[in-house]
Amino acid sequence: MEPRDYEVIKIEGEYAYLREIGREDEDSIFIAMALLPQGIDVGTKLHYEMLEYTIIGG
């Protein structure tokens, strides 16, 4: 999978909902918080590459 940038749009319990930056017309995806970096919150921007998420802003 190619590198992508996401923004956290909602957090519900143990899951975060992410929307790809620049593609607001697409549905959001949800992913377990355990797979994301510590300290994320709504509005955090993430970079996904090589099966790893890193914080890039927010």
N, CA, C and O atoms as a CHARMM CRD file, in Angstrom:
* protein
*
  232
    1    1 MET  N      0.84100  -1.18600   0.00000 PROA 1      0.00000
    2    1 MET  CA     0.00000   0.00000   0.00000 PROA 1      0.00000
    3    1 MET  C      0.88600   1.24900   0.00000 PROA 1      0.00000
    4    1 MET  O      1.89800   1.30800   0.69900 PROA 1      0.00000
    5    2 GLU  N      0.49800   2.21600  -0.77300 PROA 2      0.00000
    6    2 GLU  CA     1.28200   3.44900  -0.87600 PROA 2      0.00000
    7    2 GLU  C      1.10100   4.32600   0.36100 PROA 2      0.00000
    8    2 GLU  O      0.10600   4.18800   1.07300 PROA 2      0.00000
    9    3 PRO  N      2.04200   5.22200   0.62200 PROA 3      0.00000
   10    3 PRO  CA     1.93100   6.13200   1.77300 PROA 3      0.00000
   11    3 PRO  C      0.69600   7.02200   1.64700 PROA 3      0.00000
   12    3 PRO  O      0.33100   7.45000   0.55200 PROA 3      0.00000
   13    4 ARG  N      0.06400   7.29200   2.78600 PROA 4      0.00000
   14    4 ARG  CA    -1.12800   8.13500   2.81300 PROA 4      0.00000
   15    4 ARG  C     -1.12000   8.98200   4.07400 PROA 4      0.00000
   16    4 ARG  O     -0.50300   8.62100   5.07600 PROA 4      0.00000
   17    5 ASP  N     -1.81000  10.10800   4.01300 PROA 5      0.00000
   18    5 ASP  CA    -1.96300  10.97800   5.17700 PROA 5      0.00000
   19    5 ASP  C     -3.43100  10.99900   5.58100 PROA 5      0.00000
   20    5 ASP  O     -4.32100  11.08000   4.73500 PROA 5      0.00000
   21    6 TYR  N     -3.66700  10.92500   6.88000 PROA 6      0.00000
   22    6 TYR  CA    -5.01600  10.87500   7.42400 PROA 6      0.00000
   23    6 TYR  C     -5.18500  11.91500   8.51500 PROA 6      0.00000
   24    6 TYR  O     -4.21200  12.41100   9.08300 PROA 6      0.00000
   25    7 GLU  N     -6.45000  12.23500   8.79800 PROA 7      0.00000
   26    7 GLU  CA    -6.78900  13.08000   9.93500 PROA 7      0.00000
   27    7 GLU  C     -7.78000  12.31700  10.79700 PROA 7      0.00000
   28    7 GLU  O     -8.71000  11.69500  10.28400 PROA 7      0.00000
   29    8 VAL  N     -7.57700  12.36600  12.10900 PROA 8      0.00000
   30    8 VAL  CA    -8.50100  11.72200  13.04100 PROA 8      0.00000
   31    8 VAL  C     -9.74400  12.59600  13.11700 PROA 8      0.00000
   32    8 VAL  O     -9.66000  13.76600  13.49000 PROA 8      0.00000
   33    9 ILE  N    -10.90800  12.03000  12.76200 PROA 9      0.00000
   34    9 ILE  CA   -12.13200  12.82200  12.75800 PROA 9      0.00000
   35    9 ILE  C    -13.05300  12.48200  13.92900 PROA 9      0.00000
   36    9 ILE  O    -13.94300  13.26200  14.27000 PROA 9      0.00000
   37   10 LYS  N    -12.83700  11.31400  14.54700 PROA 10     0.00000
   38   10 LYS  CA   -13.68800  10.92100  15.66800 PROA 10     0.00000
   39   10 LYS  C    -13.01200   9.79500  16.43400 PROA 10     0.00000
   40   10 LYS  O    -12.32900   8.95700  15.84400 PROA 10     0.00000
   41   11 ILE  N    -13.20200   9.77700  17.73900 PROA 11     0.00000
   42   11 ILE  CA   -12.70500   8.68500  18.57700 PROA 11     0.00000
   43   11 ILE  C    -13.89100   8.15000  19.36700 PROA 11     0.00000
   44   11 ILE  O    -14.59900   8.90400  20.03500 PROA 11     0.00000
   45   12 GLU  N    -14.09800   6.83700  19.28300 PROA 12     0.00000
   46   12 GLU  CA   -15.17100   6.17600  20.02100 PROA 12     0.00000
   47   12 GLU  C    -14.58500   4.95500  20.71800 PROA 12     0.00000
   48   12 GLU  O    -14.27000   3.95200  20.07800 PROA 12     0.00000
   49   13 GLY  N    -14.44600   5.05100  22.01400 PROA 13     0.00000
   50   13 GLY  CA   -13.91500   3.92600  22.78100 PROA 13     0.00000
   51   13 GLY  C    -12.51000   3.57100  22.34900 PROA 13     0.00000
   52   13 GLY  O    -11.59100   4.38400  22.45200 PROA 13     0.00000
   53   14 GLU  N    -12.34900   2.36600  21.87200 PROA 14     0.00000
   54   14 GLU  CA   -11.03300   1.84700  21.48900 PROA 14     0.00000
   55   14 GLU  C    -10.72100   2.02500  20.00100 PROA 14     0.00000
   56   14 GLU  O     -9.74400   1.46800  19.50000 PROA 14     0.00000
   57   15 TYR  N    -11.55300   2.80400  19.29500 PROA 15     0.00000
   58   15 TYR  CA   -11.35900   2.97600  17.85900 PROA 15     0.00000
   59   15 TYR  C    -11.29500   4.44500  17.47800 PROA 15     0.00000
   60   15 TYR  O    -11.96700   5.28700  18.07200 PROA 15     0.00000
   61   16 ALA  N    -10.47600   4.73600  16.47600 PROA 16     0.00000
   62   16 ALA  CA   -10.38800   6.08400  15.91200 PROA 16     0.00000
   63   16 ALA  C    -10.87300   6.00800  14.46800 PROA 16     0.00000
   64   16 ALA  O    -10.58700   5.04500  13.75600 PROA 16     0.00000
   65   17 TYR  N    -11.60200   7.02100  14.04800 PROA 17     0.00000
   66   17 TYR  CA   -12.07700   7.12100  12.68000 PROA 17     0.00000
   67   17 TYR  C    -11.16100   8.09200  11.94000 PROA 17     0.00000
   68   17 TYR  O    -10.93600   9.21600  12.38800 PROA 17     0.00000
   69   18 LEU  N    -10.64300   7.64500  10.81400 PROA 18     0.00000
   70   18 LEU  CA    -9.67900   8.42800  10.03900 PROA 18     0.00000
   71   18 LEU  C    -10.24400   8.73600   8.66500 PROA 18     0.00000
   72   18 LEU  O    -10.93800   7.91500   8.06500 PROA 18     0.00000
   73   19 ARG  N     -9.93700   9.93300   8.17400 PROA 19     0.00000
   74   19 ARG  CA   -10.30500  10.30200   6.80800 PROA 19     0.00000
   75   19 ARG  C     -9.03800  10.71800   6.09200 PROA 19     0.00000
   76   19 ARG  O     -8.22700  11.47900   6.62000 PROA 19     0.00000
   77   20 GLU  N     -8.87800  10.20800   4.88000 PROA 20     0.00000
   78   20 GLU  CA    -7.68200  10.54900   4.10400 PROA 20     0.00000
   79   20 GLU  C     -7.69800  12.03900   3.75600 PROA 20     0.00000
   80   20 GLU  O     -8.70200  12.55200   3.26300 PROA 20     0.00000
   81   21 ILE  N     -6.59900  12.72300   4.01100 PROA 21     0.00000
   82   21 ILE  CA    -6.48600  14.15000   3.73300 PROA 21     0.00000
   83   21 ILE  C     -6.55000  14.36800   2.22100 PROA 21     0.00000
   84   21 ILE  O     -5.85500  13.70600   1.45100 PROA 21     0.00000
   85   22 GLY  N     -7.39000  15.30000   1.82100 PROA 22     0.00000
   86   22 GLY  CA    -7.54700  15.60400   0.40600 PROA 22     0.00000
   87   22 GLY  C     -8.60000  14.76900  -0.28700 PROA 22     0.00000
   88   22 GLY  O     -8.82800  14.93600  -1.48500 PROA 22     0.00000
   89   23 ARG  N     -9.25000  13.87000   0.44300 PROA 23     0.00000
   90   23 ARG  CA   -10.28000  13.00600  -0.15100 PROA 23     0.00000
   91   23 ARG  C    -11.50400  12.99200   0.75200 PROA 23     0.00000
   92   23 ARG  O    -11.93600  11.92800   1.19600 PROA 23     0.00000
   93   24 GLU  N    -12.06500  14.16500   1.02700 PROA 24     0.00000
   94   24 GLU  CA   -13.19700  14.29400   1.93300 PROA 24     0.00000
   95   24 GLU  C    -14.45500  13.60300   1.41400 PROA 24     0.00000
   96   24 GLU  O    -15.38600  13.35800   2.18200 PROA 24     0.00000
   97   25 ASP  N    -14.49300  13.28800   0.12500 PROA 25     0.00000
   98   25 ASP  CA   -15.66600  12.63600  -0.45100 PROA 25     0.00000
   99   25 ASP  C    -15.72600  11.14600  -0.12400 PROA 25     0.00000
  100   25 ASP  O    -16.76800  10.51800  -0.31400 PROA 25     0.00000
  101   26 GLU  N    -14.63000  10.57400   0.36300 PROA 26     0.00000
  102   26 GLU  CA   -14.60600   9.14400   0.67600 PROA 26     0.00000
  103   26 GLU  C    -15.04200   8.88400   2.10600 PROA 26     0.00000
  104   26 GLU  O    -14.97200   9.76700   2.96000 PROA 26     0.00000
  105   27 ASP  N    -15.49400   7.66000   2.35700 PROA 27     0.00000
  106   27 ASP  CA   -15.87600   7.25500   3.70300 PROA 27     0.00000
  107   27 ASP  C    -14.66100   7.20000   4.61200 PROA 27     0.00000
  108   27 ASP  O    -13.53100   7.02600   4.15600 PROA 27     0.00000
  109   28 SER  N    -14.91100   7.35000   5.89300 PROA 28     0.00000
  110   28 SER  CA   -13.82500   7.23900   6.86100 PROA 28     0.00000
  111   28 SER  C    -13.52300   5.76200   7.10900 PROA 28     0.00000
  112   28 SER  O    -14.34300   4.88900   6.82600 PROA 28     0.00000
  113   29 ILE  N    -12.33500   5.50400   7.64200 PROA 29     0.00000
  114   29 ILE  CA   -11.97100   4.15600   8.05800 PROA 29     0.00000
  115   29 ILE  C    -11.82800   4.17200   9.57400 PROA 29     0.00000
  116   29 ILE  O    -11.57400   5.22500  10.16000 PROA 29     0.00000
  117   30 PHE  N    -11.98600   3.03500  10.20600 PROA 30     0.00000
  118   30 PHE  CA   -11.75200   2.99100  11.63800 PROA 30     0.00000
  119   30 PHE  C    -10.65400   1.99600  11.93200 PROA 30     0.00000
  120   30 PHE  O    -10.51100   0.97700  11.25700 PROA 30     0.00000
  121   31 ILE  N     -9.87300   2.31800  12.96600 PROA 31     0.00000
  122   31 ILE  CA    -8.72400   1.49900  13.31900 PROA 31     0.00000
  123   31 ILE  C     -8.57500   1.48500  14.83200 PROA 31     0.00000
  124   31 ILE  O     -8.88700   2.46700  15.50500 PROA 31     0.00000
  125   32 ALA  N     -8.10500   0.38300  15.35100 PROA 32     0.00000
  126   32 ALA  CA    -7.92300   0.25100  16.79700 PROA 32     0.00000
  127   32 ALA  C     -6.88400   1.23900  17.30200 PROA 32     0.00000
  128   32 ALA  O     -5.82600   1.41000  16.69700 PROA 32     0.00000
  129   33 MET  N     -7.19900   1.88700  18.41800 PROA 33     0.00000
  130   33 MET  CA    -6.28800   2.87100  19.02000 PROA 33     0.00000
  131   33 MET  C     -4.93300   2.24700  19.35200 PROA 33     0.00000
  132   33 MET  O     -3.91600   2.94200  19.34700 PROA 33     0.00000
  133   34 ALA  N     -4.90700   0.96000  19.63800 PROA 34     0.00000
  134   34 ALA  CA    -3.66100   0.28100  19.98400 PROA 34     0.00000
  135   34 ALA  C     -2.66100   0.29100  18.82700 PROA 34     0.00000
  136   34 ALA  O     -1.46400   0.11100  19.05100 PROA 34     0.00000
  137   35 LEU  N     -3.12800   0.49700  17.60500 PROA 35     0.00000
  138   35 LEU  CA    -2.24900   0.51700  16.43800 PROA 35     0.00000
  139   35 LEU  C     -1.75600   1.91700  16.09100 PROA 35     0.00000
  140   35 LEU  O     -0.95300   2.08300  15.17300 PROA 35     0.00000
  141   36 LEU  N     -2.23200   2.92400  16.82000 PROA 36     0.00000
  142   36 LEU  CA    -1.88100   4.30800  16.54700 PROA 36     0.00000
  143   36 LEU  C     -0.91800   4.83500  17.60200 PROA 36     0.00000
  144   36 LEU  O     -0.84100   4.27600  18.69600 PROA 36     0.00000
  145   37 PRO  N     -0.18300   5.90000  17.29300 PROA 37     0.00000
  146   37 PRO  CA     0.76100   6.46800  18.26000 PROA 37     0.00000
  147   37 PRO  C      0.03000   7.01800  19.49700 PROA 37     0.00000
  148   37 PRO  O     -1.12800   7.42600  19.41300 PROA 37     0.00000
  149   38 GLN  N      0.71600   7.02200  20.63300 PROA 38     0.00000
  150   38 GLN  CA     0.17900   7.59700  21.86300 PROA 38     0.00000
  151   38 GLN  C     -0.08200   9.08800  21.67700 PROA 38     0.00000
  152   38 GLN  O      0.65000   9.76800  20.95900 PROA 38     0.00000
  153   39 GLY  N     -1.11700   9.58500  22.32000 PROA 39     0.00000
  154   39 GLY  CA    -1.36300  11.01600  22.35100 PROA 39     0.00000
  155   39 GLY  C     -2.19000  11.56900  21.21300 PROA 39     0.00000
  156   39 GLY  O     -2.27400  12.78900  21.06800 PROA 39     0.00000
  157   40 ILE  N     -2.80700  10.72800  20.39600 PROA 40     0.00000
  158   40 ILE  CA    -3.63300  11.27100  19.32600 PROA 40     0.00000
  159   40 ILE  C     -4.94800  11.78100  19.88400 PROA 40     0.00000
  160   40 ILE  O     -5.39500  11.34200  20.94400 PROA 40     0.00000
  161   41 ASP  N     -5.56700  12.70900  19.16900 PROA 41     0.00000
  162   41 ASP  CA    -6.86000  13.25800  19.52900 PROA 41     0.00000
  163   41 ASP  C     -7.55100  13.67100  18.23200 PROA 41     0.00000
  164   41 ASP  O     -6.94000  13.63300  17.16300 PROA 41     0.00000
  165   42 VAL  N     -8.80100  14.06000  18.32100 PROA 42     0.00000
  166   42 VAL  CA    -9.51600  14.53100  17.13800 PROA 42     0.00000
  167   42 VAL  C     -8.74300  15.71500  16.54600 PROA 42     0.00000
  168   42 VAL  O     -8.36500  16.64300  17.26100 PROA 42     0.00000
  169   43 GLY  N     -8.51600  15.66700  15.23500 PROA 43     0.00000
  170   43 GLY  CA    -7.76300  16.70500  14.54800 PROA 43     0.00000
  171   43 GLY  C     -6.30400  16.35700  14.31300 PROA 43     0.00000
  172   43 GLY  O     -5.62900  17.03500  13.53900 PROA 43     0.00000
  173   44 THR  N     -5.80000  15.30900  14.96700 PROA 44     0.00000
  174   44 THR  CA    -4.41500  14.88800  14.76300 PROA 44     0.00000
  175   44 THR  C     -4.24300  14.38500  13.33700 PROA 44     0.00000
  176   44 THR  O     -5.09100  13.65700  12.82200 PROA 44     0.00000
  177   45 LYS  N     -3.14900  14.77300  12.70300 PROA 45     0.00000
  178   45 LYS  CA    -2.83800  14.30200  11.35700 PROA 45     0.00000
  179   45 LYS  C     -1.78400  13.19800  11.45900 PROA 45     0.00000
  180   45 LYS  O     -0.81300  13.30300  12.20900 PROA 45     0.00000
  181   46 LEU  N     -2.00600  12.14500  10.68300 PROA 46     0.00000
  182   46 LEU  CA    -1.14600  10.96500  10.72800 PROA 46     0.00000
  183   46 LEU  C     -0.62400  10.64000   9.33500 PROA 46     0.00000
  184   46 LEU  O     -1.30100  10.86200   8.33100 PROA 46     0.00000
  185   47 HSD  N      0.58100  10.11600   9.29800 PROA 47     0.00000
  186   47 HSD  CA     1.17000   9.61100   8.05000 PROA 47     0.00000
  187   47 HSD  C      1.25000   8.09700   8.17700 PROA 47     0.00000
  188   47 HSD  O      1.74900   7.57900   9.17600 PROA 47     0.00000
  189   48 TYR  N      0.75500   7.38200   7.15700 PROA 48     0.00000
  190   48 TYR  CA     0.77900   5.91800   7.14400 PROA 48     0.00000
  191   48 TYR  C      1.73000   5.44600   6.06000 PROA 48     0.00000
  192   48 TYR  O      1.59600   5.80000   4.88900 PROA 48     0.00000
  193   49 GLU  N      2.69700   4.63600   6.48100 PROA 49     0.00000
  194   49 GLU  CA     3.66000   4.07600   5.53600 PROA 49     0.00000
  195   49 GLU  C      4.28500   2.84100   6.15800 PROA 49     0.00000
  196   49 GLU  O      4.61500   2.83100   7.34400 PROA 49     0.00000
  197   50 MET  N      4.44300   1.81400   5.36500 PROA 50     0.00000
  198   50 MET  CA     5.08900   0.56500   5.80600 PROA 50     0.00000
  199   50 MET  C      4.41700   0.01600   7.08200 PROA 50     0.00000
  200   50 MET  O      5.09800  -0.37300   8.03100 PROA 50     0.00000
  201   51 LEU  N      3.08100  -0.01000   7.08700 PROA 51     0.00000
  202   51 LEU  CA     2.27800  -0.54900   8.19000 PROA 51     0.00000
  203   51 LEU  C      2.46500   0.20400   9.50500 PROA 51     0.00000
  204   51 LEU  O      2.25600  -0.36400  10.57600 PROA 51     0.00000
  205   52 GLU  N      2.85800   1.47800   9.43300 PROA 52     0.00000
  206   52 GLU  CA     3.10300   2.26300  10.64800 PROA 52     0.00000
  207   52 GLU  C      2.49900   3.65300  10.50300 PROA 52     0.00000
  208   52 GLU  O      2.61000   4.28800   9.45400 PROA 52     0.00000
  209   53 TYR  N      1.86100   4.11200  11.57000 PROA 53     0.00000
  210   53 TYR  CA     1.30900   5.46700  11.62900 PROA 53     0.00000
  211   53 TYR  C      2.23400   6.35300  12.45700 PROA 53     0.00000
  212   53 TYR  O      2.69800   5.95100  13.52300 PROA 53     0.00000
  213   54 THR  N      2.49900   7.56300  11.95800 PROA 54     0.00000
  214   54 THR  CA     3.28400   8.53600  12.71800 PROA 54     0.00000
  215   54 THR  C      2.53500   9.86200  12.69900 PROA 54     0.00000
  216   54 THR  O      1.85200  10.18500  11.72700 PROA 54     0.00000
  217   55 ILE  N      2.66700  10.62200  13.77300 PROA 55     0.00000
  218   55 ILE  CA     2.00500  11.91700  13.89400 PROA 55     0.00000
  219   55 ILE  C      2.76600  12.95400  13.07000 PROA 55     0.00000
  220   55 ILE  O      3.98400  13.08500  13.18900 PROA 55     0.00000
  221   56 ILE  N      2.02000  13.69900  12.22300 PROA 56     0.00000
  222   56 ILE  CA     2.65600  14.75100  11.42900 PROA 56     0.00000
  223   56 ILE  C      2.10100  16.12300  11.75700 PROA 56     0.00000
  224   56 ILE  O      2.61000  17.12700  11.26000 PROA 56     0.00000
  225   57 GLY  N      1.07600  16.18800  12.57800 PROA 57     0.00000
  226   57 GLY  CA     0.50600  17.48100  12.95100 PROA 57     0.00000
  227   57 GLY  C     -0.80500  17.32400  13.67500 PROA 57     0.00000
  228   57 GLY  O     -1.33800  16.22300  13.81400 PROA 57     0.00000
  229   58 GLY  N     -1.31800  18.46000  14.13700 PROA 58     0.00000
  230   58 GLY  CA    -2.61200  18.42800  14.78700 PROA 58     0.00000
  231   58 GLY  C     -2.48700  18.93300  16.14300 PROA 58     0.00000
  232   58 GLY  O     -3.47700  18.99100  16.87400 PROA 58     0.00000
